[in-house]
Amino acid sequence: MLLGDERFFELVEEIGGKRLNNEQKEAITYTDGPLKVVAGPGSGKTEVIVLRALYLIAVKGVNPRSIFLVTFTKKASEEFFSRFVTYAGALKEKVKELSFEPYDIYAGTLHSLALKVMEEFQFSRFERYRLLEDFERDIILFKEFQDLKEGSKYRYFFDFFQLEREGITQEELYLQKLDVLSRLFEFIPQNLVDWRRLRGKKGTLGEAVELYVRYRKLLKNEKRLDYVHAEELFLRFLESEEGKRFLNGDGSEFFPGIDWVMVDEYQDTNPLDEEIYFALASRSKNITVVGDDNQALYRFRGAVVDCFIDFEKKCKERFGTEVKVVNLSKNYRSDREIVAFINYFITKHLKVNNEIRRGWERLSVKNKEKIKFASGIKSHEFLGDSVVEIKAGSNEELARKCCFFVKELKRKGVIKNYSDVVLLLPSTREFSKAGEKLAGYIKEVFTREGIPVYNPRSKALVMQKEVATVIGALCEIFPSEEFQEVIDEKVKFWKGTFNSEASPKLKEHVRNWKEKVESSKEESFNVMEIFYSLLQFEPLKSFKEELLTSLNLAKFSQLLSLFSQRVGEIPVENGKVKKEWLSEFYGTFLYLLSVKDADLKEVESVPEDMFPIMTFHQSKGLEFPIVIVGDLTEHRGDFKLGRLERLFGRDLSWERNTIDAVRKFYVAYSRAKYCLLILRKPEEETPEEGKPWKLAALPGFEREWHEEFSRKFREKLRERERGGH
Ligand SMILES: Nc1ncnc2c1ncn2[C@@H]1O[C@H](COP(=O)(O)OP(=O)(O)OP(=O)(O)O)[C@@H](O)[C@H]1O
């Protein structure tokens, strides 16, 4: 049995407790071909995707196994499933004749789905490979491209990136080169560069391709696939016989073929992804993309916002079909003043100068509607304005004022928990080479005032106390004067941390291991076994039980285990550890960990009564009652990426950096429900000459911007009141 449209909406509105607006309904019910949903922040995008999937199943009788739904992050996919399963469960409860299994849908991130499907359909080429983790890739590159230490190798290519600067050591230069390589090796497949055609050419491009071919051979020899190449293989799969069975089905319930492709966050799609989506939709042409160009954040991961902007053109070329465009512009998240502010912020940039305006026009969806206030949310009386700023002469003063503000919020009952507020920064690191950063001051002042701070990415993994203690212990057990040289300072720091943190029992345990190694004639040791045995003792035992520290230890254990799988057991002869192992441990593993800034990938849910500090990227898709945004000028254009784009003929000049930066702030600002607080230092108001991408130089950030905005906004409200609206 199937439901009719009206009945369906009656039921889901009852279940969800909200009335859907006409645009949302249109986006849910359109089934006549390609659909593009341009969804502003807080416009109910997730709701629409969930209900669209449910609508197809419950009203149109679509088999869930013929729906392929891609979300950008694992978190978004979990959010989708939890809402989908709740809706589906409640709907089945109300209409007993509906029988379908919600989990039959193919939903997840693109690479997770790619792997799942290739396995399910036993793609023969896939069986030969294992997935390559990022850190393992770093190790492989580090070891296999040692010849690049010679200055003359691939000279044209590396000269193009202008890496050699004054004061840079040979080791640092090598790391810079590896960084360029790891981006190159993603850039080529992500952008579908026809590298085979460029093979054998001389000069910069030829060398780039030669390096890439070396990497492909390496992957093949090691029988590994990184994430991008797994997606590339998936595209080959879709063209293969096995893939055809997946796409077209075999006439059974179980393999009905793919009829509905839906992609969330399409503004962050790259050309390889795009190719995959079009291949997936080739049979039915039912492809739905949802996104917001103003929230494009992932250019550094290869995203090309043009895929979203030019979607109509692409559909016309590929399928010869028109695209239905639906604008979701009603914002259900934020207070009226915040909605007005984010509109103001984004449109003001058009006026900055002609070049930015032209870039902006090229990189934006045409005829987009302004976001409209729809929530009925009203800021708390105490707050007065909903968009406010705090100015202070120094980071320390900013931190103090900010702390006062947060304490007052709690005292006055505006917030229940500290996790109702969030501080968003371009980077959450507390220290940099130049000294303490805003996050550092905030942590210090807040902690002093008794507000616990949740900042899991406060420092590099190896600098976190719990990880440093473990590494210090391992360095004590396997000392090496010879191989620790390159990271001498770090080893001292780890050993120092171990010595000051370790309990007497842990120290004794470490001594025992050391003696065991020294007294063995011929034996091999397993580094993971040693690692786990250390965790039985204080303070590591307690670290293992606390949320934050246990996550860091888990991350380290994962990296150590990758290393251990690569190099095998620790060989000891006559009380001496073999040099090869020590060289790998200090010279590759610990060295790369120190310089690569290995990090936790995603923040888990924020503990209730802690004050969270997050990056703009982490805040994507989330919302908070009160949002504080700081570090307005901390932006560097990504020079290496810019060069790479230029090398392959995608010349995206500097205005692109400006637009990227503005969009990051747009995402951050639009997370706020009741109040947006902006922290500003006076020097951030002074534009630096000749540096047009400095945000401080842009309208919306200019001096008195807030006063101007507030005045205009209040005038408008008054006018409206006078006009009786
Ligand atoms: N028609 C509606 N009526 C009332 N509330 C709604 C409606 N549609 C969505 N909402 C609510 O609006 C809020 C924002 O929706 P959602 O989280 O889906 O935003 P989004 O479009 O994904 O935003 P962003 O792109 O900024 O992450 C949610 O709390 C959602 O339940």
The ligand as an SDF file (V2000), in Angstrom:
LIG
                    3D

 31 33  0  0  0  0  0  0  0  0999 V2000
    9.2500   23.9750    8.1850 N   0  0  0  0  0  0  0  0  0  0  0  0
    9.8960   24.0920    9.3430 C   0  0  0  0  0  0  0  0  0  0  0  0
    9.3010   24.6250   10.4020 N   0  0  0  0  0  0  0  0  0  0  0  0
    9.9560   24.7660   11.5700 C   0  0  0  0  0  0  0  0  0  0  0  0
   11.2210   24.3840   11.7790 N   0  0  0  0  0  0  0  0  0  0  0  0
   11.8710   23.8360   10.7520 C   0  0  0  0  0  0  0  0  0  0  0  0
   11.2610   23.6570    9.4800 C   0  0  0  0  0  0  0  0  0  0  0  0
   12.1490   23.0870    8.6580 N   0  0  0  0  0  0  0  0  0  0  0  0
   13.2690   22.9160    9.3860 C   0  0  0  0  0  0  0  0  0  0  0  0
   13.1320   23.3700   10.6360 N   0  0  0  0  0  0  0  0  0  0  0  0
   14.1380   23.3880   11.7090 C   0  0  0  0  0  0  0  0  0  0  0  0
   15.1320   24.3420   11.3740 O   0  0  0  0  0  0  0  0  0  0  0  0
   16.4020   23.9750   11.9410 C   0  0  0  0  0  0  0  0  0  0  0  0
   17.4830   24.0570   10.8800 C   0  0  0  0  0  0  0  0  0  0  0  0
   17.3700   22.9950    9.9830 O   0  0  0  0  0  0  0  0  0  0  0  0
   18.6110   22.1150    9.5090 P   0  0  0  0  0  0  0  0  0  0  0  0
   19.4490   21.7440   10.6690 O   0  0  0  0  0  0  0  0  0  0  0  0
   18.0800   21.0460    8.6270 O   0  0  0  0  0  0  0  0  0  0  0  0
   19.3530   23.2260    8.7130 O   0  0  0  0  0  0  0  0  0  0  0  0
   20.2830   23.1430    7.4510 P   0  0  0  0  0  0  0  0  0  0  0  0
   19.4830   23.6210    6.3230 O   0  0  0  0  0  0  0  0  0  0  0  0
   20.9340   21.8300    7.3750 O   0  0  0  0  0  0  0  0  0  0  0  0
   21.3110   24.2760    7.8500 O   0  0  0  0  0  0  0  0  0  0  0  0
   22.8800   24.4840    7.5060 P   0  0  0  0  0  0  0  0  0  0  0  0
   23.0240   24.4260    6.0330 O   0  0  0  0  0  0  0  0  0  0  0  0
   23.1260   25.8480    8.0540 O   0  0  0  0  0  0  0  0  0  0  0  0
   23.6240   23.4460    8.2560 O   0  0  0  0  0  0  0  0  0  0  0  0
   16.2030   22.5900   12.5020 C   0  0  0  0  0  0  0  0  0  0  0  0
   16.0990   22.6930   13.9040 O   0  0  0  0  0  0  0  0  0  0  0  0
   14.9160   22.0940   11.8450 C   0  0  0  0  0  0  0  0  0  0  0  0
   14.2160   21.1780   12.6500 O   0  0  0  0  0  0  0  0  0  0  0  0
  1  2  1  0
  2  3  1  0
  2  7  2  0
  3  4  2  0
  4  5  1  0
  5  6  2  0
  6  7  1  0
  6 10  1  0
  7  8  1  0
  8  9  2  0
  9 10  1  0
 10 11  1  0
 11 12  1  0
 11 30  1  0
 12 13  1  0
 13 14  1  0
 13 28  1  0
 14 15  1  0
 15 16  1  0
 16 17  2  0
 16 18  1  0
 16 19  1  0
 19 20  1  0
 20 21  2  0
 20 22  1  0
 20 23  1  0
 23 24  1  0
 24 25  2  0
 24 26  1  0
 24 27  1  0
 28 29  1  0
 28 30  1  0
 30 31  1  0
M  END
$$$$
